[in-house]
Amino acid sequence: MTDATIDYAAVFQGLPGMVALLTPDLVYADANEEFLRMSGRTREQVVGRFIFDVFPDNPNDPAATGMRNLETSLRRVAATGERDTMALQRYDVESTACPGQWEERYWSPVNAPLLDPDGKVVLLVHRVEEVTELIRARGRSGGGRTRVLEAELYTRARELQELNERLRGAHAREREVALALQEAMLPTSRQSAGHQIAVRYRPAVGSLNVCGDWYDVVDLVGGNRIGVSVGDVVGHGLAAAGVMGQLRSALTATSRVADGPAQALDVLGRYAHVVDGAESATVVTTFVDFDDHTISYSSAGHPPPVLVRPDGSVEFLDRATDPPLDARPDPMPRPQAGTTFSPGATLVLYTDGLIERRHEDIDRGLVRLADSLVRHRNTDPEALADAVLLELLPHGGATDDTALIIVRL
């Protein structure tokens, strides 16, 4: 049987558990038959309506917070694009036959995002495990002891959920500190010897997967030359920010005395070997000579820089690519290549968050980047940087952080 012969609508309706689809605004887009049967609602009462108009909290019982907890979970999934498994919840569900009468139910929900090719959340999958009858059966058969166990189960579930909330709070605080450290180490603008340079850093949305990306511009010794680099550290949060700062500082110092970008990366690779967390970091560095109109470059496992010429032709600087830092047990000299440019050309370095998409070949992202750069090549670097980010990053925010640096040559 091929995908084309599978009736996925029938599969959805025939799922043995309660499953509903919600829009990011928490409006029911669909619900399977089991969901409607177990919740005591018809399709007309559910589809197209806001979830908490269908299932409000019990106004007569302040302890009935299941719906409020569910709303928090669903909005978090919509904002972050990350799955959320909730602890067992007690819900008071209003009877449709007798409005004002509430029935105590026990549901265990799992909420997961459905993403489009750009990583934007387009639907929420809301799956519910119904355990009300199990708890009632235990209550009838076990008497007082079962009621005690039931209460203990519910209490432990609530404690787990509270612990989950505290962990999320700690996650958010660490993310805030890491971003502050990142901002302090990465300047928001850069003028080097009168050259036009635009820099951007965009953290991942709703995730701790931030602070591993970095960029740098350094004035080189001898002539009208600059070094331009970007890198990406494996990891996230404060640890990645710390490693990023060490590698960036080391490359800045090394570039000032190195004969070329390959030698700078050779030295950086040896340094990365003694820095915990620096293994498998990627970086590309370019040395731009404005007097000779040349660019020399070397890459340690990083996506290639892009050179856009004034006539709109594009060259990917991909002829000197080597494995990431500290990837080899024994260091070897890294390759180096070069190219020439005409005044008015544009050099662009970036990290993979700008071009990568789930379930998509990276070449498609490179084509998108080149197309955007060519169409906006006559704008100044600041406007060009904004246009590229607007066109290439998902509308709801990326799941990986992104660094971008643009130099008008």
Residue, then its C-alpha position, 0 to 999 in steps of 0.5 A: m500500500t502506498d501513501a496515495t492509497i491511504d485515507y488519512a481522514a478515515v485513519f484519524q477518525g478511527l484512532p482508538g484514543m481521543v484526538a483533536l486538532l486545534t489551530p494556534d488560536l485554540v479553535y477546534a479544526d477537527a476531532n475524531e469520533e472517540f473524542l466526541r464520544m468520550s467528551g459527550r459532544t457533537r461535531e457541531q458543538v466542537v469544530g470551529r469553536f474556541i476550546f474553552d467555550v466548549f470546555p470552560d472551567n467550573p465556576n463553582d469550584p476554584a480548585a477545578t483548574g484543569m482547563r486553565n492548566l491545559e490552556t497554559s500547555l497549549r499556548r506554550v506548544a503554539a509559541t515554542g513548537e515543542r511537544d508538552t506532556m501534561a500530568l494527570q489532570r482533574y477536569d470538571v466537564e459541564s453536561t450538555a443535557c443539563p447545563g450547570q451540572w458538572e461531572e468530575r473527569y480525569w484526563s491525561p493530555v499530550n499536546a504536540p505541534l504540527l509544523d509547516p516546511d518553514g517550521k511554523v506551527v500550523l496545528l496542535v494535536h491534542r491527545v487525551e487519555e481518559v482514566t475516569e472510569l478506572i479511578r471510579a472502578r478502583g473507588r467502588s472496589g477498594g473502599g477507603r484505601t483506594r480513595v487514599l491511593e487515588a488522592e495520592l496519585y492525583t497529588r503526585a501528578r500535581e507535584l510533577q506538574e509544579l516541578n515541570e513549571r519550575l524547571r520551565g522557569a529555570h529554563a527561561r531564566e538561563r535562556e535570558v542570562a545566556l542571551a544577555l551574555q551573548e549580546a555583551m560579546l557580540p556587537t550590534s554594529r561594526q564600522s571597520a576603516g570606513h567599510q560598510i558592515a551589517v551584523r545580525y543575531r537572532p536567537a531561536v524562539g522559545s528554546l534554549n537552543v541559543c547562544g552557540d552562534w557568533y560572528d567577528v570582524v577584525d582589522l588585520v595587520g598590514g594594508n587595508r585588510i579585515g578578517v570576517s568570521v562566523g562560527d557555530v558551537v555545538g550545544h546551547g545556553l550558558a555553556a555554549a555562550g561561554v565556549m563561543g566567547q573563548l573561540r571568538s576571542a582566540l580567533t580574533a587574536t590569531s587572525r592578527v598574526a596568522d599568514g592567512p585564514a587556514q593558519a588561523l583555523d589551524v591554531l584555533g583547532r589546537y586551542a579547541h582541543v583543550v576547551d571543553g565543549a568546543e569539539s565539533a564547532t564549525v567556523v569559516t573565516t575570510f581575509v579581505d584585502f581591499d587594496d588587491h581586491t582579493i578574498s582568501y578563505s578557509s572553512a572548518g565544516h561551516p556553510p560556505p560564504v557567498l560573494v555577490r558581484p555587482d552584475g548579480s552573479v553569485e559565487f559560493l566560497d566552497r573550495a576550502t572546506d575541512p572537518p569541524l574543529d577538533a574533529r581529527p585525532d591528529p591535526m592536519p594543515r587546513p586548506q585555503a582558497g581565494t577569489t577576486f572581487s570588484p568594488g561594490a560586491t557583497l560578501v555574506l557569512y551566516t550560520d546554518g539557522l538561516i538556511e536549514r529547514r526540517h525535511e529539506d535538502i540544504d541546497r534549497g536553502l542556499v538557493r533561497l539565500a542566493d536569490s534573496l541576496v541578488r534581488h536586494r544587492n543594490t541596497d545598503p548592508e543594513a537594509l540587505a540584512d533585514a530583507v534576508l532575515l525577513e525572507l529566509l527565517p520562518h514567520g513564527g521564528a526559527t528553532d535554531d539561532t542565526a548569525l549573519i554578517i554582510v560586508r560591502l566590498 
